[in-house]
Amino acid sequence: MTNPLMLAGEALAAALIAETACLDEPEHPEMGRLGAAKIAALGEFAAILATAPPPQRQMRAMMLLARLRHLAAANQAALERALRVQAAVLEVLRDAMQRGEASGGQTAVSFRV
């Protein structure tokens, strides 16, 4: 794997680690910035990979790609946990709105999910 690709891969790994840690810590102040950093690191990695694919059978390259796969899976799991929490929040709010409507109250909020 070329040096720029290794550097981009390491940057992507760092972005995945940081965002996953934030997703596991509710109300982390860096969440928005880290999501943007992950997208930027992914774009750079993909652009370099498109022009210089990793050489086959190079241990360092194989280890980095395996690490990125593991980190991406952990990041996805953290995102899915966050989405489950958000779905529970929306469900409670929908229930509250339905109760308000049933008792003659007005609905002041609409949800797009």
N, C-alpha and C positions, 0 to 999 in steps of 0.2 A: 504494500500500500504506500502510495506517495506521502511525503511529509505533509503537504497541505491537507490531504484527506484525513490523515491521522489527527492533525490539529483540529480540523472541523468536527471529526468524530468525537474527540475529547470534549470540545465545546458543547456539542449536542448532549453528551452524557451528563455534563455538569448542569445543563439546563433542565434535563429530565429529573435529575436528583433533586435540584432546588425546588422545582414545581411540585414534585411528588411530596416532598417534606411539607410544603405549604398547604397542599390539599389535605394532609393529615392533621393540620393545625387550623381549626376553624378561625375565621376572622384574621388571618395573617395579612398584614398590611402590604406585602410585596406580591400578592397573588396576580394582579393584572400585569405588572411589569414582567414577572417570570413567564407568564403565558406568551407574551410578546417576544421575550428572549428565546423561548423554545422554538417559536415559529421562525425567527431569524436564523437560529442555529441550524434548524432543519433545512431551510432554504439553501444556506451555504453548503451544508454537507451534500445535499442532493445535487447542487450545481457542480460541485467538484467531482462527485461520484459519476455524473453523466459524462464528464470529459476524461476521467481517469479511473476506470473501474479497479477495484482492489485486485491485486495479483492473487492467483490461486495458490494454495498451499503455503502461504506466508503466515507463520504462527501469530505474529503481532496483529496482523490484519484480521485473522480469524477470531482472535480473542476480543478485539475491539467490537467487531460485529456481533459476537455473542453477548458481550456486555450491553451493547445498545439494545439488543432484542430483549434482554432481561429487564433493563431499565424502562423500556417502552411498555412492557407488560405491567410492571409495577405502577407506572404512571397511569395507564389505562384503568387499573383496578382502583386507584385513588380517585380518578375522575368519576368512575361508576359509583363509588361510595358517596361522593359529593352530590351526584345526581339523585341518588336515592334519598338523601337528606332533603334536597330541594323538592323532590316529588312529595315527600311527607309534609313539608311546609305548605305546598300548594293544596294538598288534600285537606288539611286543617282549615285553610282559608276558604276553600270552596264550600266545605261543610258549614262554616260560620256564615257565609253569604246566603246559603240555602236556608238556614234557620232564620236569618233576618228577613228574607223574602217571605218565608212561610208565616212569620208573625206580623206581616204587613209593613216591614221596613223597606227602605229603598236601597238599591244596590248602587254604590258609587264607584265600584272598581270592576274592571273586566280583566279576564286573564286570557292570554294567548300562549298556548303551550304547544 
